[in-house]
Amino acid sequence: MAVPTVSSKSQSSTVGLFSLPVIVAALGYFVDIYDLLLFGIVRVPSLKDLGLASDQISSVGATILNWQMGGLLLGGILWGVLGDKRGRLSVLFGSIITYSIANIACGFIKHITFMDPITYYALMRFIAGIGLAGELGAGITLVSEVLPKEKRAIGTSLVAGIGLFGAVVAYFTVKLFDWQLAFFVGGGLGFGLLLLRVGVVESGMFKDVSDQKHVSRGDFLSFFTNWDRLKRYLKCIGIGLPTWFVIGILATFSNEFGKALGIGEEIQPGLAIMWCYVGLAVGDLASGFISQALASRKKAVTLLMIVSLLFGLIYLYTGIKSAAALYGLCLAMGFGIGYWAMFVTIGAEQFGTNLRATAATTVPNMVRGMVILMTSLYGDLKPSLGVIDAGAVVGLIAFALGFYSILTIPETHGKDLNYLEE
């Protein structure tokens, strides 16, 4: 049950699209994406450098990726609860310190002697995952609450659209230097961003709620104690599944799909991921304007999801024969899954102020955590179905759940966010 808060005058009436909270949230997501995607980009060269044979790189790389995603799953709950209990800014500061330290530690992998370097690599990616889990949800929650509802979709799209170019910078950092330095750069960017955050103010909505001592805040288990709330929560997760199918399967394992398709040129997963994120950034920037034009979050997401599905089918089943075509399709699929910011915004808008950060932070990280199941299912199906059909089965499940969720979840365009979950 939703009830209005006893609110002071909201700061949202005076906050613009290019205000400090929006700019800092965008730069924060830029660093977040740089660090989040960095392992996918350096997976092959870093594991080769550590002495792994070609047949080990796929399985060991998937294991390390799963550890990172497991950290995101755990961190999503940790930071989400903290964001509603202690404030949005506490998450923005705490998460960036955590993942910056972990990324710097990853740069020293080749010099580790006190334990197995691969185990150390997985552990550091797990810790980095915990830290990375807090960035987007807290940023989107803060921006959603400080901007007026007329600007909310465009503001959150700007955050994600600018932030997603972090993947491009990550790729070129690895290309121009090496994978170890790329980890050091990620850590340095994080600590630089920390200084920018000093001037950011807390959300007025959170301050209003925090003054009401009787209000329960950040209760993660409350998502599971009310059937209507649980349905909304699960549907929020379902909407995001196609995004990480494209990133976590089709782009990350694009070298395997390239071989299965008979492409002679060696496919670089890092380049596939980069092009996917270029498309995603453009799609995210566009999604806010599409949502405003259609006056609907649901129609905007459905439209982009259809685009992603169509290009995914072309990727798998039209027999592409060149690396350029594969990278081009990664760009197109990336545009289709460019509803990522809209998806997180929907998660924030579905719940009251006392659970908003918990929802907005846990939902995207639950989706990221589902990559563990996707990669496991993909790996289990490959021996019997082959690479192409194994990927298609995983995609069928992800898109079926995605379409069902977006078509049945309540519309939130123009919704007043100044209320509580009871």
PATIKE-117370 format. One line per 5 residues: number of its first residue (from 1); their letters; for each residue y, x, z of C-alpha. Coordinates in steps of 0.05 Angstrom, whole numbers. Each point is the difference from the previous one (the first is absolute). Example, Ala and Ser with C-alpha at 12.3 -4.5 7.8 and 13.67 -1.06 7.14 Angstrom:
1) AS) -90,246,156  69,27,-13;
# end
This chain:
1) MAVPT) 0,0,0  69,27,-19  60,-10,45  71,25,-12  26,57,42;
6) VSSKS) 61,-3,44  40,45,-44  65,37,4  41,6,-64  -44,35,-51;
11) QSSTV) 23,65,-31  -32,-23,-66  63,-33,-23  36,67,-4  -55,47,-24;
16) GLFSL) -1,18,-74  -54,23,-47  23,72,4  11,3,75  -29,56,42;
21) PVIVA) -62,-38,23  -20,-15,-72  14,71,-25  -37,33,58  -59,-48,-8;
26) ALGYF) -3,17,-74  2,75,13  -52,-10,55  -47,-35,-47  13,55,-52;
31) VDIYD) -25,53,49  -57,-47,22  -25,-8,-71  7,75,-14  -45,15,59;
36) LLLFG) -47,-60,-10  -16,16,-72  1,76,7  -74,5,17  -19,-41,-61;
41) IVRVP) 42,47,-43  -27,65,31  -71,-26,12  -32,38,-58  40,66,2;
46) SLKDL) -1,5,76  -75,-12,6  -14,49,-57  42,51,37  -41,-11,62;
51) GLASD) -63,18,-39  -31,-68,-15  -42,-9,-62  19,-53,-51  -55,-47,22;
56) QISSV) 25,4,72  73,-15,-14  -10,-74,-13  -41,-15,62  38,46,48;
61) GATIL) 67,-23,-29  -20,-73,10  -20,15,72  66,34,16  38,-57,-33;
66) NWQMG) -39,-49,43  19,38,62  73,-5,-20  -7,-74,-14  -35,-9,67;
71) GLLLG) 60,32,33  45,-49,-36  -42,-58,25  4,24,72  72,21,-5;
76) GILWG) 20,-67,-30  -22,-36,64  31,53,45  68,3,-33  2,-75,-14;
81) VLGDK) -9,-18,73  49,54,21  51,-26,-50  0,-69,32  -3,26,71;
86) RGRLS) 48,59,-2  41,-13,-63  -1,16,-75  35,67,9  -52,27,49;
91) VLFGS) -51,-6,-56  45,32,-52  10,61,45  -70,6,29  -38,-9,-65;
96) IITYS) 40,52,-39  -9,53,54  -75,-12,-1  -12,4,-75  49,58,-10;
101) IANIA) -37,44,50  -67,-20,-31  23,17,-70  26,68,21  -68,12,33;
106) CGFIK) -35,-16,-66  36,58,-32  -38,49,44  -70,-25,-19  -20,65,-36;
111) HITFM) 15,40,62  -41,-42,49  -57,38,32  -11,-37,66  -35,-58,-34;
116) DPITY) -27,-21,-68  60,-5,-47  -25,-65,-32  -7,-33,69  69,25,18;
121) YALMR) 27,-28,-66  -30,-68,14  27,1,72  71,17,-22  -1,-54,-54;
126) FIAGI) -24,-49,54  59,19,45  47,-2,-60  -27,-70,-16  16,-24,71;
131) GLAGE) 72,24,-9  8,-26,-70  -22,-69,22  66,-16,35  51,17,-53;
136) LGAGI) 0,-58,-50  -13,-58,47  54,20,49  49,14,-57  -12,-66,-35;
141) TLVSE) 4,-38,66  66,32,17  30,-11,-69  -26,-73,-2  33,-14,67;
146) VLPKE) 67,33,-12  12,-26,-71  21,-72,-15  -57,-42,-29  35,-2,-68;
151) KRAIG) -7,76,-6  -66,10,35  -46,3,-62  46,48,-37  11,43,62;
156) TSLVA) -74,10,14  -13,12,-74  52,55,1  -34,32,60  -67,1,-34;
161) GIGLF) 24,14,-70  39,62,21  -53,21,50  -57,-2,-50  31,56,-41;
166) GAVVA) -25,45,56  -65,2,-39  36,30,-60  32,54,44  -67,14,32;
171) YFTVK) -33,11,-68  53,47,-25  2,38,66  -74,15,-8  9,16,-74;
176) LFDWQ) 58,48,10  -26,34,63  -69,-10,33  -35,-51,43  12,38,65;
181) LAFFV) 75,4,-10  1,-73,-19  -26,-17,70  55,43,31  53,-34,-42;
186) GGGLG) -25,-69,23  6,20,73  69,29,-12  24,-63,-35  -25,-40,60;
191) FGLLL) 39,39,51  62,-1,-44  -5,-76,-3  -6,-2,75  72,25,6;
196) LRVGV) 25,-56,-47  -31,-53,45  44,16,59  56,-47,-24  -45,-60,-16;
201) VESGM) 9,-60,47  -55,-46,25  -12,-69,-29  43,-54,33  -58,-49,-2;
206) FKDVS) -44,48,39  55,11,51  6,-75,10  -75,-8,11  -6,62,45;
211) DQKHV) 51,-32,47  -46,-60,9  -49,28,51  -47,-60,-4  -15,11,-74;
216) SRGDF) -65,36,-16  12,54,-53  -47,42,-42  -64,-36,22  -47,21,-57;
221) LSFFT) -56,-44,26  43,-62,-8  -13,3,-75  -72,-19,18  12,-54,52;
226) NWDRL) 33,-51,-46  -35,-24,-64  64,-12,-40  28,68,20  -66,34,-17;
231) KRYLK) -2,-32,-69  70,24,-15  -17,70,24  -64,6,-41  34,-27,-62;
236) CIGIG) 56,52,8  -54,53,-2  -35,-32,-59  64,1,-42  3,76,5;
241) LPTWF) -73,16,-19  12,8,-76  54,52,13  -46,49,34  -57,-15,-48;
246) VIGIL) 44,27,-56  25,59,41  -62,17,41  -53,-11,-54  28,-1,-71;
251) ATFSN) 54,54,10  -32,44,53  -66,4,-36  30,-1,-70  -36,66,-16;
256) EFGKA) -66,-36,9  23,-60,-43  25,49,-53  -69,32,-6  -34,-68,-1;
261) LGIGE) 46,-23,-56  -16,62,-40  70,29,2  -5,73,-21  61,25,37;
266) EIQPG) -8,12,75  36,-55,39  44,23,58  -3,-51,57  66,26,27;
271) LAIMW) 35,-16,-66  -34,-68,-3  25,-16,71  70,24,-18  5,-45,-61;
276) CYVGL) -29,-58,40  55,9,52  54,6,-53  -22,-69,-24  -5,-25,71;
281) AVGDL) 71,22,16  28,-35,-61  -42,-62,16  24,0,72  73,4,-22;
286) ASGFI) -12,-57,-48  -40,-44,48  59,-15,45  42,-24,-59  -59,-40,-28;
291) SQALA) -9,-33,67  74,-17,4  0,-27,-72  -62,-44,12  22,-17,71;
296) SRKKA) -72,14,21  -38,59,30  -66,-31,-22  18,-8,-73  26,71,-5;
301) VTLLM) -62,30,32  -47,-43,-42  34,21,-64  -4,74,16  -72,-7,23;
306) IVSLL) -19,-30,-67  33,59,-36  -40,49,43  -66,-37,-13  11,-1,-76;
311) FGLIY) 15,75,-4  -58,15,47  -47,-35,-48  29,40,-58  -10,64,40;
316) LYTGI) -73,-14,13  -25,-37,-62  39,15,-63  -29,69,-11  63,42,6;
321) KSAAA) -12,70,-27  60,42,19  30,27,64  68,-26,-21  -27,-71,-5;
326) LYGLC) -31,5,69  64,25,32  39,-54,-37  -46,-53,28  9,29,70;
331) LAMGF) 75,-9,-10  -10,-72,-23  -48,-17,56  49,31,49  54,-46,-24;
336) GIGYW) -47,-59,11  -14,19,72  75,10,10  0,-60,46  -16,47,58;
341) AMFVT) 68,-8,33  -2,-75,-12  -69,-3,31  24,37,63  62,-44,2;
346) IGAEQ) -45,-62,-3  -39,28,59  65,9,39  26,-69,-18  -64,-37,19;
351) FGTNL) 7,14,75  52,-6,55  44,56,27  -47,14,59  -58,15,-48;
356) RATAA) 37,21,-63  -5,76,6  -73,-7,21  -15,-41,-63  42,40,-48;
361) TTVPN) -29,66,24  -73,-19,8  -6,-41,-64  13,56,-50  -42,48,40;
366) MVRGM) -58,-49,4  4,-1,-76  1,76,-3  -58,0,49  -39,-44,-48;
371) VILMT) -2,60,-47  -57,26,44  -41,-61,-19  22,4,-73  -18,74,-9;
376) SLYGD) -66,-11,38  -19,-59,-44  22,37,-62  -43,60,20  -60,-43,16;
381) LKPSL) 3,-38,-66  10,60,-46  -73,22,-3  -24,-68,-23  59,-29,-38;
386) GVIDA) 36,62,-24  73,19,12  33,-54,-43  -39,-60,25  1,25,72;
391) GAVVG) 76,3,-3  2,-69,-33  -41,-33,56  46,29,54  60,-24,-41;
396) LIAFA) -29,-70,-9  -6,-8,75  70,28,13  35,-44,-52  -39,-63,19;
401) LGFYS) 23,7,72  70,18,-22  10,-61,-44  -30,-48,51  45,28,54;
406) ILTIP) 66,-2,-38  -13,-70,-28  -16,-31,69  48,36,47  65,-36,21;
411) ETHGK) 63,17,-40  52,41,38  57,7,-50  66,-13,37  -35,-10,66;
416) DLNYL) 41,9,64  -33,56,40  34,-13,67  -59,-34,35  -58,16,46;
421) EE) -76,-9,-5  -25,-40,59;
# end
